[in-house]
């Protein structure tokens, strides 16, 4: 039995449950996204559209960070981040293609170019909010679980 010191409160260490670790699928998404970002950035000047690979890496990392700690790891926020990220890449590809087409033909930009840009920005914001929301929810739920185990608020 541990001896209590009169001046120091005794701490109760709490062992982290096995479910508190990041799921294997999310870790793999971070690995793939972390590899896709530098490859897309390095290959961008040499291959047309390779920078979209870097954007895909950002989407993979955002989806991985929105995982759920209990139950199936792919949560509703993960679906929102994946859908918004896919739309962001599609809008970016359409915007890039319209710029390249207009530059090649020496024509003015089509009317839908600003719409694609604004839609892409909105999708990026939704993806980022879903990823941050997943992190915040996981943190709040984890702290509530620890408070229930230790009996402290």
PLY file of the C-alpha trace (Angstrom):
ply
format ascii 1.0
element vertex 153
property float x
property float y
property float z
element edge 152
property int vertex1
property int vertex2
end_header
0.00 0.00 0.00
1.47 3.40 -0.96
2.45 5.79 1.77
0.73 9.17 1.57
2.75 12.33 2.06
0.95 14.99 4.10
1.85 17.84 1.71
1.28 16.07 -1.59
-2.01 14.61 -2.84
-1.83 11.06 -4.07
-2.30 10.70 -7.81
-4.24 7.88 -9.37
-2.70 6.81 -12.66
-5.26 5.84 -15.26
-4.24 3.28 -17.84
-5.32 4.17 -21.35
-7.66 1.58 -22.82
-6.62 -0.21 -25.97
-9.44 1.48 -27.90
-7.84 4.91 -27.26
-5.24 4.29 -29.95
-5.77 5.45 -33.49
-7.31 2.66 -35.58
-5.14 0.90 -38.14
-7.20 2.22 -41.07
-6.72 5.82 -39.95
-2.99 5.27 -39.47
-2.76 3.88 -43.00
-4.61 6.91 -44.38
-2.11 9.21 -42.64
0.76 7.22 -44.11
-0.66 7.39 -47.63
-1.59 11.05 -47.31
1.82 11.89 -45.90
3.44 10.23 -48.89
1.09 11.79 -51.45
1.68 15.39 -50.35
5.44 15.60 -51.07
5.12 13.50 -54.23
2.43 15.86 -55.54
4.41 18.96 -54.61
7.63 17.70 -56.16
5.95 16.30 -59.28
3.65 19.30 -59.79
6.01 21.36 -61.94
6.85 18.39 -64.15
3.50 16.63 -64.64
0.31 18.49 -65.38
-2.14 18.01 -62.55
0.25 16.25 -60.19
-0.43 18.91 -57.57
-3.89 17.38 -57.21
-2.09 14.41 -55.70
-0.95 16.71 -52.89
-4.57 17.83 -52.42
-5.63 14.19 -52.25
-3.04 13.64 -49.53
-4.53 16.51 -47.53
-7.97 14.92 -47.90
-6.67 11.54 -46.70
-5.11 13.11 -43.62
-8.28 15.10 -42.87
-10.38 11.94 -43.10
-7.93 10.06 -40.89
-8.07 12.73 -38.16
-11.88 12.59 -38.04
-11.97 8.98 -36.80
-14.13 7.81 -33.92
-12.45 6.14 -30.93
-15.28 3.73 -30.10
-17.31 1.59 -32.45
-16.63 1.71 -36.18
-13.79 4.18 -36.71
-15.22 5.72 -39.90
-17.72 8.17 -38.38
-20.28 10.50 -39.94
-17.70 13.27 -39.74
-15.31 11.04 -41.67
-17.94 10.67 -44.39
-18.46 14.44 -44.44
-14.71 15.06 -44.68
-14.34 12.47 -47.45
-17.27 13.84 -49.49
-16.19 17.46 -49.08
-12.59 16.56 -49.89
-13.63 14.70 -53.03
-15.72 17.67 -54.15
-12.80 19.99 -53.36
-10.50 17.95 -55.62
-13.15 17.84 -58.37
-13.67 21.61 -58.20
-9.92 22.16 -58.20
-9.47 19.92 -61.22
-12.29 21.70 -63.08
-10.88 25.10 -62.19
-7.39 24.07 -63.27
-8.70 22.60 -66.55
-10.69 25.75 -67.34
-7.63 27.94 -66.72
-5.39 25.77 -68.89
-8.00 25.61 -71.69
-8.53 29.37 -71.66
-4.77 30.01 -71.65
-4.14 27.58 -74.52
-6.86 29.08 -76.69
-6.12 32.71 -75.71
-9.76 33.12 -74.75
-11.31 34.75 -71.71
-12.13 32.58 -68.74
-15.49 30.82 -68.85
-18.28 32.14 -66.62
-18.15 29.11 -64.34
-14.49 29.49 -63.36
-15.18 31.70 -60.29
-18.05 29.38 -59.33
-15.66 26.41 -59.33
-13.14 28.35 -57.27
-15.70 29.43 -54.66
-17.23 25.95 -54.49
-13.77 24.47 -53.96
-13.04 26.89 -51.13
-16.38 26.08 -49.49
-15.72 22.33 -49.78
-12.27 22.78 -48.27
-13.76 24.66 -45.32
-16.37 21.93 -44.77
-13.64 19.26 -44.91
-11.47 21.13 -42.43
-14.42 21.70 -40.07
-15.35 18.01 -40.19
-11.79 17.01 -39.38
-11.46 19.50 -36.51
-14.92 18.48 -35.28
-13.83 14.86 -35.15
-10.75 15.75 -33.12
-12.77 17.91 -30.70
-15.49 15.28 -30.22
-12.93 12.56 -29.61
-11.12 14.74 -27.07
-14.30 15.69 -25.21
-15.54 12.09 -25.12
-12.14 10.89 -23.95
-12.06 13.39 -21.11
-15.59 12.48 -20.05
-14.58 8.82 -20.01
-11.53 9.58 -17.89
-13.64 11.66 -15.50
-16.07 8.76 -15.11
-13.22 6.34 -14.35
-11.40 8.58 -11.86
-14.52 10.12 -10.33
-13.26 13.65 -10.95
-15.19 16.28 -12.95
0 1
1 2
2 3
3 4
4 5
5 6
6 7
7 8
8 9
9 10
10 11
11 12
12 13
13 14
14 15
15 16
16 17
17 18
18 19
19 20
20 21
21 22
22 23
23 24
24 25
25 26
26 27
27 28
28 29
29 30
30 31
31 32
32 33
33 34
34 35
35 36
36 37
37 38
38 39
39 40
40 41
41 42
42 43
43 44
44 45
45 46
46 47
47 48
48 49
49 50
50 51
51 52
52 53
53 54
54 55
55 56
56 57
57 58
58 59
59 60
60 61
61 62
62 63
63 64
64 65
65 66
66 67
67 68
68 69
69 70
70 71
71 72
72 73
73 74
74 75
75 76
76 77
77 78
78 79
79 80
80 81
81 82
82 83
83 84
84 85
85 86
86 87
87 88
88 89
89 90
90 91
91 92
92 93
93 94
94 95
95 96
96 97
97 98
98 99
99 100
100 101
101 102
102 103
103 104
104 105
105 106
106 107
107 108
108 109
109 110
110 111
111 112
112 113
113 114
114 115
115 116
116 117
117 118
118 119
119 120
120 121
121 122
122 123
123 124
124 125
125 126
126 127
127 128
128 129
129 130
130 131
131 132
132 133
133 134
134 135
135 136
136 137
137 138
138 139
139 140
140 141
141 142
142 143
143 144
144 145
145 146
146 147
147 148
148 149
149 150
150 151
151 152
